[in-house]
Amino acid sequence: MIGMKKNILVVDDSALMRRVICDIINTDNNFQATDICRDGLEAYEKLKTTSYDGVVLDVNMPRMDGLQLLEQLQKDGIKANVIMVSTLTTKDAEVTILAMERGAIDFVTKPTNIIEAKGEGFKKQLLSVLSAVLATRSYVRAPRAAAKPTAGSSFKRLKATGKNRLVAIACSTGGPKALQSVIPFLPGNLDAPVVLVQHMPVGFTKSMADRLDEISAIRVHEAKEGDRLEKGHVYIAPGGRHMEVAKKPDGSHRIALNDMPPIGGLRPCANITYDSLAQSGYDEIVCVVLTGMGADGTNGILSLGHHKPIHVIAQNAQTCVVYGMPKAIAEAGVVDEIVPLNDVAKTITKNVGGKVTWM
C-alpha cells in the first residue's frame, strides 16, 4: 500500500534520547515512532506480540540491555530489523559488533550531548540507515529476476600472467554483520593478503578486527602504518583514515594510512584503496563488493581495471542489507561473479587458492 508509514519501536533508557529519536523519526514522512520502551525487558514483551518494521535499540540499559534482548529474540525465533544506537566507547563498540552476530542489522553512533543529538549529523545518520535498510528489506521481498553480470565495461580485460594475487573488499551498511559470514570462512593459508574497507567510525574497526580474528582461521588486524602485507592476513582500514597499499623497492607491499579529507563523507573510502593498487606489484586483484549504501568502490575498481587484471565478485541483492554498492558495480558492467553472501568466502578462495581445513 502506498502512503503507509513504517512503524518503528524506539528502545532507550533515557527519556531525552527517546524523545529526540522519536522526533527525528517522525520528521520523515515514511516513518512513525509507534511505541517506546525504557529497557530490553519492556521491548521483549512488546516484540512478542507486536511486529514493527524497524527497531532502534540502545546498547546500554538496565534490567535487560540491547545484547541480551537480541539473544532472547534469537532464542525465541522472533524476527526484527534492529538498528543499534551505540556510544563511541570501546566497550560499546565491542558489544555492538557482538550485537551484529546476534542479528542486529547495523548501528548508528550515539550523540555525546544534547546539542549533538539535536544536530543535523545524527538526524541524517539515523534516517539514512533506517531508509536504506527498510527500503532494501521490502525490495528483497519483492520477487524479481536475478541480476546477471553484464559485459559493458569500457576497458579491455587484462589477463593475469602470474599467481601473485591480492583480495580487496569494500562494504558499508550491513557490512559488519556480512563480514561475519565471510572472513571466518576463509582458510588460514589463503594464498593472498586481504585488504578491507568498511565504513565505520574510529574505534569500531578495532573491535571488529579483534572479534573477527577471534573467530577466524585467517589472521585479522586493524591496519597500522607500515604493516607489511602477508598472505593469510586481513588488514582492515582503521575508522577515520584512508588506507593505501604502497609497493616498496624490495618488492614488498606495505600499508600507508592518510588523513586526506573524507570523500563523499567517507573516510576510509574504498576508491582510494583501489586506486593505490594500480601501482602495486600484484598480478591480479580480486575485488569484492558487499552490502552498502551508495557506490563507493565502483570508480576505484573501474580505474584499477585499466592498469591491472581484476576479477570482480559482487554480493547478490537478495542477501544484502542494502543493495547499493554491489548494485553500482554490477551496473558498471565489470562484475565476473554475483553470489549470495554465504558463497563469498568460497568464491574468493577458489580464485586465489588456499585449502579450507576444518577444525
One Martini backbone bead per residue (centre of mass of N, CA, C, O) as a GRO file, in nm:
protein
  359
    1MET     BB    1   0.095   0.036   0.023
    2ILE     BB    2   0.052   0.355  -0.014
    3GLY     BB    3   0.138   0.567   0.262
    4MET     BB    4   0.261   0.378   0.455
    5LYS     BB    5   0.392   0.375   0.752
    6LYS     BB    6   0.664   0.297   0.931
    7ASN     BB    7   0.717   0.102   1.216
    8ILE     BB    8   0.872   0.222   1.518
    9LEU     BB    9   1.088   0.111   1.774
   10VAL     BB   10   1.190   0.264   2.084
   11VAL     BB   11   1.499   0.186   2.275
   12ASP     BB   12   1.545   0.369   2.588
   13ASP     BB   13   1.644   0.494   2.909
   14SER     BB   14   1.624   0.780   2.786
   15ALA     BB   15   1.396   1.024   2.756
   16LEU     BB   16   1.550   1.214   2.572
   17MET     BB   17   1.635   1.012   2.350
   18ARG     BB   18   1.355   0.920   2.279
   19ARG     BB   19   1.255   1.193   2.182
   20VAL     BB   20   1.465   1.254   1.968
   21ILE     BB   21   1.421   0.999   1.796
   22CYS     BB   22   1.119   1.037   1.744
   23ASP     BB   23   1.137   1.312   1.607
   24ILE     BB   24   1.310   1.221   1.373
   25ILE     BB   25   1.123   1.001   1.260
   26ASN     BB   26   0.866   1.203   1.229
   27THR     BB   27   0.996   1.385   0.996
   28ASP     BB   28   0.941   1.133   0.831
   29ASN     BB   29   0.698   1.021   0.605
   30ASN     BB   30   0.781   0.698   0.630
   31PHE     BB   31   0.762   0.737   0.947
   32GLN     BB   32   0.686   0.593   1.283
   33ALA     BB   33   0.679   0.633   1.626
   34THR     BB   34   0.490   0.403   1.794
   35ASP     BB   35   0.699   0.300   2.021
   36ILE     BB   36   0.812   0.277   2.368
   37CYS     BB   37   1.113   0.184   2.560
   38ARG     BB   38   1.325   0.150   2.857
   39ASP     BB   39   1.386  -0.161   2.790
   40GLY     BB   40   1.434  -0.488   2.703
   41LEU     BB   41   1.191  -0.606   2.851
   42GLU     BB   42   0.971  -0.432   2.729
   43ALA     BB   43   1.045  -0.502   2.436
   44TYR     BB   44   0.997  -0.803   2.454
   45GLU     BB   45   0.695  -0.791   2.513
   46LYS     BB   46   0.622  -0.643   2.250
   47LEU     BB   47   0.764  -0.843   2.036
   48LYS     BB   48   0.577  -1.089   2.095
   49THR     BB   49   0.303  -0.924   1.971
   50THR     BB   50   0.465  -0.714   1.790
   51SER     BB   51   0.516  -0.572   1.466
   52TYR     BB   52   0.799  -0.419   1.316
   53ASP     BB   53   0.995  -0.260   1.082
   54GLY     BB   54   1.158  -0.122   1.328
   55VAL     BB   55   1.453  -0.107   1.557
   56VAL     BB   56   1.566   0.115   1.810
   57LEU     BB   57   1.869   0.025   1.993
   58ASP     BB   58   2.010   0.025   2.282
   59VAL     BB   59   2.281  -0.093   2.453
   60ASN     BB   60   2.249   0.061   2.736
   61MET     BB   61   2.063  -0.111   2.997
   62PRO     BB   62   1.857  -0.196   3.219
   63ARG     BB   63   1.781  -0.541   3.303
   64MET     BB   64   1.796  -0.520   2.962
   65ASP     BB   65   1.997  -0.526   2.711
   66GLY     BB   66   2.054  -0.533   2.380
   67LEU     BB   67   2.196  -0.812   2.370
   68GLN     BB   68   1.991  -0.973   2.540
   69LEU     BB   69   1.754  -0.925   2.356
   70LEU     BB   70   1.870  -1.060   2.101
   71GLU     BB   71   1.905  -1.338   2.229
   72GLN     BB   72   1.604  -1.380   2.293
   73LEU     BB   73   1.495  -1.352   2.004
   74GLN     BB   74   1.660  -1.583   1.887
   75LYS     BB   75   1.552  -1.807   2.071
   76ASP     BB   76   1.237  -1.736   1.975
   77GLY     BB   77   1.227  -1.646   1.667
   78ILE     BB   78   1.234  -1.329   1.654
   79LYS     BB   79   1.178  -1.090   1.414
   80ALA     BB   80   1.409  -0.804   1.352
   81ASN     BB   81   1.490  -0.468   1.258
   82VAL     BB   82   1.799  -0.383   1.393
   83ILE     BB   83   1.918  -0.071   1.536
   84MET     BB   84   2.190   0.051   1.679
   85VAL     BB   85   2.283   0.250   1.971
   86SER     BB   86   2.619   0.384   2.000
   87THR     BB   87   2.885   0.447   2.157
   88LEU     BB   88   3.247   0.523   2.139
   89THR     BB   89   3.315   0.307   2.315
   90THR     BB   90   3.477   0.017   2.344
   91LYS     BB   91   3.256  -0.144   2.477
   92ASP     BB   92   3.029  -0.070   2.274
   93ALA     BB   93   3.173  -0.172   2.024
   94GLU     BB   94   3.188  -0.468   2.109
   95VAL     BB   95   2.881  -0.510   2.146
   96THR     BB   96   2.797  -0.430   1.858
   97ILE     BB   97   2.940  -0.663   1.715
   98LEU     BB   98   2.778  -0.883   1.865
   99ALA     BB   99   2.495  -0.786   1.775
  100MET     BB  100   2.537  -0.879   1.478
  101GLU     BB  101   2.552  -1.180   1.548
  102ARG     BB  102   2.248  -1.149   1.686
  103GLY     BB  103   2.097  -0.960   1.430
  104ALA     BB  104   2.186  -0.699   1.380
  105ILE     BB  105   2.222  -0.474   1.109
  106ASP     BB  106   2.304  -0.197   1.254
  107PHE     BB  107   2.455   0.133   1.324
  108VAL     BB  108   2.461   0.414   1.544
  109THR     BB  109   2.592   0.700   1.676
  110LYS     BB  110   2.596   0.849   1.973
  111PRO     BB  111   2.541   1.124   2.117
  112THR     BB  112   2.712   1.321   2.368
  113ASN     BB  113   2.485   1.548   2.332
  114ILE     BB  114   2.217   1.757   2.283
  115ILE     BB  115   2.325   1.915   2.046
  116GLU     BB  116   2.395   1.666   1.875
  117ALA     BB  117   2.114   1.531   1.885
  118LYS     BB  118   1.988   1.803   1.733
  119GLY     BB  119   2.152   1.755   1.495
  120GLU     BB  120   2.210   1.673   1.164
  121GLY     BB  121   2.398   1.427   1.178
  122PHE     BB  122   2.219   1.225   1.336
  123LYS     BB  123   1.969   1.243   1.163
  124LYS     BB  124   2.097   1.146   0.900
  125GLN     BB  125   2.204   0.878   0.998
  126LEU     BB  126   1.938   0.749   1.091
  127LEU     BB  127   1.763   0.788   0.829
  128SER     BB  128   1.953   0.648   0.628
  129VAL     BB  129   1.954   0.370   0.757
  130LEU     BB  130   1.654   0.320   0.767
  131SER     BB  131   1.593   0.358   0.467
  132ALA     BB  132   1.789   0.152   0.348
  133VAL     BB  133   1.698  -0.098   0.503
  134LEU     BB  134   1.384  -0.086   0.444
  135ALA     BB  135   1.398  -0.076   0.139
  136THR     BB  136   1.548  -0.345   0.099
  137ARG     BB  137   1.355  -0.528   0.248
  138SER     BB  138   1.119  -0.487   0.039
  139TYR     BB  139   1.286  -0.553  -0.217
  140VAL     BB  140   1.368  -0.849  -0.139
  141ARG     BB  141   1.066  -0.956  -0.133
  142ALA     BB  142   1.058  -0.895  -0.418
  143PRO     BB  143   1.023  -1.039  -0.704
  144ARG     BB  144   1.309  -1.127  -0.917
  145ALA     BB  145   1.548  -1.118  -1.122
  146ALA     BB  146   1.853  -1.206  -1.153
  147ALA     BB  147   2.146  -1.080  -1.181
  148LYS     BB  148   2.360  -1.020  -1.450
  149PRO     BB  149   2.646  -1.015  -1.580
  150THR     BB  150   2.777  -0.744  -1.763
  151ALA     BB  151   2.923  -0.655  -2.070
  152GLY     BB  152   3.030  -0.292  -2.036
  153SER     BB  153   3.314  -0.220  -2.037
  154SER     BB  154   3.575   0.008  -2.144
  155PHE     BB  155   3.781  -0.218  -2.092
  156LYS     BB  156   4.040  -0.420  -2.142
  157ARG     BB  157   4.109  -0.717  -2.043
  158LEU     BB  158   4.344  -0.829  -1.833
  159LYS     BB  159   4.584  -1.072  -1.805
  160ALA     BB  160   4.690  -1.299  -1.590
  161THR     BB  161   5.028  -1.410  -1.540
  162GLY     BB  162   5.033  -1.452  -1.244
  163LYS     BB  163   4.991  -1.562  -0.881
  164ASN     BB  164   4.992  -1.268  -0.752
  165ARG     BB  165   4.756  -1.194  -0.506
  166LEU     BB  166   4.475  -0.973  -0.420
  167VAL     BB  167   4.234  -0.877  -0.175
  168ALA     BB  168   3.948  -0.643  -0.219
  169ILE     BB  169   3.726  -0.504   0.021
  170ALA     BB  170   3.385  -0.368   0.014
  171CYS     BB  171   3.190  -0.194   0.278
  172SER     BB  172   2.889  -0.111   0.467
  173THR     BB  173   2.592  -0.136   0.514
  174GLY     BB  174   2.596  -0.448   0.686
  175GLY     BB  175   2.898  -0.540   0.699
  176PRO     BB  176   2.965  -0.648   0.987
  177LYS     BB  177   2.770  -0.883   0.945
  178ALA     BB  178   2.870  -1.002   0.673
  179LEU     BB  179   3.171  -1.067   0.758
  180GLN     BB  180   3.078  -1.314   0.945
  181SER     BB  181   3.027  -1.479   0.653
  182VAL     BB  182   3.343  -1.464   0.553
  183ILE     BB  183   3.615  -1.458   0.716
  184PRO     BB  184   3.573  -1.737   0.882
  185PHE     BB  185   3.574  -1.891   0.574
  186LEU     BB  186   3.866  -1.850   0.552
  187PRO     BB  187   4.164  -1.962   0.506
  188GLY     BB  188   4.469  -1.948   0.670
  189ASN     BB  189   4.615  -2.021   0.368
  190LEU     BB  190   4.570  -1.792   0.201
  191ASP     BB  191   4.704  -1.688  -0.129
  192ALA     BB  192   4.652  -1.395   0.019
  193PRO     BB  193   4.596  -1.085   0.077
  194VAL     BB  194   4.373  -0.864   0.276
  195VAL     BB  195   4.177  -0.582   0.199
  196LEU     BB  196   3.961  -0.362   0.410
  197VAL     BB  197   3.660  -0.164   0.359
  198GLN     BB  198   3.483  -0.013   0.632
  199HIS     BB  199   3.235   0.185   0.722
  200MET     BB  200   3.367   0.351   1.018
  201PRO     BB  201   3.431   0.439   1.316
  202VAL     BB  202   3.625   0.498   1.547
  203GLY     BB  203   3.702   0.177   1.712
  204PHE     BB  204   3.525  -0.033   1.554
  205THR     BB  205   3.749  -0.170   1.385
  206LYS     BB  206   3.897  -0.298   1.621
  207SER     BB  207   3.666  -0.471   1.731
  208MET     BB  208   3.618  -0.622   1.465
  209ALA     BB  209   3.899  -0.744   1.428
  210ASP     BB  210   3.915  -0.898   1.696
  211ARG     BB  211   3.664  -1.074   1.652
  212LEU     BB  212   3.744  -1.205   1.381
  213ASP     BB  213   4.008  -1.330   1.484
  214GLU     BB  214   3.875  -1.519   1.696
  215ILE     BB  215   3.675  -1.667   1.452
  216SER     BB  216   3.942  -1.719   1.275
  217ALA     BB  217   4.200  -1.851   1.079
  218ILE     BB  218   4.251  -1.596   0.983
  219ARG     BB  219   4.422  -1.303   1.008
  220VAL     BB  220   4.319  -1.006   1.200
  221HIS     BB  221   4.356  -0.647   1.135
  222GLU     BB  222   4.423  -0.340   1.218
  223ALA     BB  223   4.563  -0.117   1.037
  224LYS     BB  224   4.905  -0.016   1.005
  225GLU     BB  225   5.156   0.167   0.965
  226GLY     BB  226   5.373  -0.043   0.770
  227ASP     BB  227   5.242  -0.288   0.710
  228ARG     BB  228   5.305  -0.607   0.604
  229LEU     BB  229   5.202  -0.792   0.347
  230GLU     BB  230   5.030  -1.104   0.405
  231LYS     BB  231   4.945  -1.405   0.377
  232GLY     BB  232   4.667  -1.479   0.570
  233HIS     BB  233   4.577  -1.166   0.586
  234VAL     BB  234   4.383  -0.903   0.741
  235TYR     BB  235   4.326  -0.551   0.647
  236ILE     BB  236   4.178  -0.292   0.831
  237ALA     BB  237   4.055   0.000   0.800
  238PRO     BB  238   4.066   0.265   0.987
  239GLY     BB  239   3.877   0.464   1.136
  240GLY     BB  240   3.930   0.785   0.984
  241ARG     BB  241   4.107   0.639   0.748
  242HIS     BB  242   4.304   0.602   0.486
  243MET     BB  243   4.395   0.326   0.253
  244GLU     BB  244   4.709   0.212   0.133
  245VAL     BB  245   4.914   0.055  -0.118
  246ALA     BB  246   5.271   0.008  -0.098
  247LYS     BB  247   5.548  -0.014  -0.296
  248LYS     BB  248   5.861  -0.149  -0.250
  249PRO     BB  249   6.185  -0.188  -0.352
  250ASP     BB  250   6.179  -0.502  -0.232
  251GLY     BB  251   5.860  -0.585  -0.318
  252SER     BB  252   5.699  -0.500  -0.103
  253HIS     BB  253   5.398  -0.445   0.093
  254ARG     BB  254   5.240  -0.150   0.235
  255ILE     BB  255   5.085   0.036   0.467
  256ALA     BB  256   4.906   0.349   0.400
  257LEU     BB  257   4.812   0.624   0.584
  258ASN     BB  258   4.550   0.885   0.574
  259ASP     BB  259   4.403   1.245   0.620
  260MET     BB  260   4.230   1.296   0.412
  261PRO     BB  261   3.957   1.395   0.318
  262PRO     BB  262   3.661   1.314   0.282
  263ILE     BB  263   3.472   1.110   0.048
  264GLY     BB  264   3.158   1.154   0.048
  265GLY     BB  265   3.192   1.120   0.377
  266LEU     BB  266   3.447   0.919   0.345
  267ARG     BB  267   3.645   0.764   0.623
  268PRO     BB  268   3.701   0.541   0.462
  269CYS     BB  269   3.785   0.489   0.109
  270ALA     BB  270   3.783   0.254  -0.139
  271ASN     BB  271   3.890   0.406  -0.388
  272ILE     BB  272   4.172   0.464  -0.272
  273THR     BB  273   4.261   0.171  -0.249
  274TYR     BB  274   4.224   0.090  -0.545
  275ASP     BB  275   4.408   0.307  -0.669
  276SER     BB  276   4.679   0.208  -0.528
  277LEU     BB  277   4.688  -0.078  -0.689
  278ALA     BB  278   4.797   0.013  -0.971
  279GLN     BB  279   5.114   0.020  -0.845
  280SER     BB  280   5.136  -0.263  -0.794
  281GLY     BB  281   5.277  -0.613  -0.790
  282TYR     BB  282   5.023  -0.744  -0.871
  283ASP     BB  283   4.868  -0.966  -1.098
  284GLU     BB  284   4.594  -0.970  -0.918
  285ILE     BB  285   4.265  -0.840  -0.842
  286VAL     BB  286   4.031  -0.921  -0.596
  287CYS     BB  287   3.712  -0.790  -0.610
  288VAL     BB  288   3.491  -0.698  -0.332
  289VAL     BB  289   3.128  -0.643  -0.308
  290LEU     BB  290   2.930  -0.534  -0.052
  291THR     BB  291   2.718  -0.421   0.138
  292GLY     BB  292   2.575  -0.087   0.066
  293MET     BB  293   2.575   0.234   0.041
  294GLY     BB  294   2.600   0.342  -0.263
  295ALA     BB  295   2.938   0.352  -0.467
  296ASP     BB  296   3.173   0.252  -0.333
  297GLY     BB  297   3.443   0.125  -0.562
  298THR     BB  298   3.371   0.159  -0.859
  299ASN     BB  299   3.581   0.368  -0.961
  300GLY     BB  300   3.831   0.216  -0.859
  301ILE     BB  301   3.787  -0.045  -1.025
  302LEU     BB  302   3.776   0.082  -1.305
  303SER     BB  303   4.063   0.205  -1.292
  304LEU     BB  304   4.218  -0.057  -1.225
  305GLY     BB  305   4.138  -0.213  -1.496
  306HIS     BB  306   4.354  -0.045  -1.670
  307HIS     BB  307   4.623  -0.173  -1.499
  308LYS     BB  308   4.476  -0.447  -1.406
  309PRO     BB  309   4.397  -0.745  -1.325
  310ILE     BB  310   4.054  -0.839  -1.268
  311HIS     BB  311   3.825  -0.976  -1.013
  312VAL     BB  312   3.466  -0.961  -0.977
  313ILE     BB  313   3.278  -0.959  -0.670
  314ALA     BB  314   2.925  -0.981  -0.593
  315GLN     BB  315   2.666  -0.928  -0.406
  316ASN     BB  316   2.355  -1.012  -0.377
  317ALA     BB  317   2.049  -0.874  -0.324
  318GLN     BB  318   1.908  -1.082  -0.129
  319THR     BB  319   2.169  -1.058   0.097
  320CYS     BB  320   2.135  -0.762   0.136
  321VAL     BB  321   2.081  -0.492   0.330
  322VAL     BB  322   2.221  -0.302   0.100
  323TYR     BB  323   2.164  -0.239  -0.252
  324GLY     BB  324   2.431  -0.051  -0.370
  325MET     BB  325   2.732  -0.120  -0.431
  326PRO     BB  326   2.674  -0.385  -0.597
  327LYS     BB  327   2.494  -0.243  -0.804
  328ALA     BB  328   2.697  -0.041  -0.920
  329ILE     BB  329   2.902  -0.255  -1.026
  330ALA     BB  330   2.703  -0.415  -1.200
  331GLU     BB  331   2.617  -0.164  -1.381
  332ALA     BB  332   2.920  -0.125  -1.490
  333GLY     BB  333   3.008  -0.419  -1.616
  334VAL     BB  334   3.253  -0.587  -1.416
  335VAL     BB  335   3.122  -0.847  -1.328
  336ASP     BB  336   3.189  -1.196  -1.281
  337GLU     BB  337   3.040  -1.241  -0.990
  338ILE     BB  338   2.722  -1.339  -0.843
  339VAL     BB  339   2.674  -1.381  -0.487
  340PRO     BB  340   2.597  -1.507  -0.210
  341LEU     BB  341   2.716  -1.456   0.095
  342ASN     BB  342   2.784  -1.771   0.158
  343ASP     BB  343   2.985  -1.769  -0.120
  344VAL     BB  344   3.224  -1.570  -0.096
  345ALA     BB  345   3.461  -1.728   0.032
  346LYS     BB  346   3.469  -1.952  -0.180
  347THR     BB  347   3.521  -1.762  -0.424
  348ILE     BB  348   3.784  -1.648  -0.328
  349THR     BB  349   3.942  -1.915  -0.289
  350LYS     BB  350   3.915  -2.012  -0.584
  351ASN     BB  351   4.080  -1.751  -0.699
  352VAL     BB  352   4.357  -1.784  -0.493
  353GLY     BB  353   4.375  -1.999  -0.288
  354GLY     BB  354   4.339  -2.253  -0.061
  355LYS     BB  355   4.275  -2.448   0.229
  356VAL     BB  356   4.012  -2.592   0.390
  357THR     BB  357   4.052  -2.651   0.740
  358TRP     BB  358   3.887  -2.824   0.960
  359MET     BB  359   3.858  -2.872   1.301
   0.00000   0.00000   0.00000
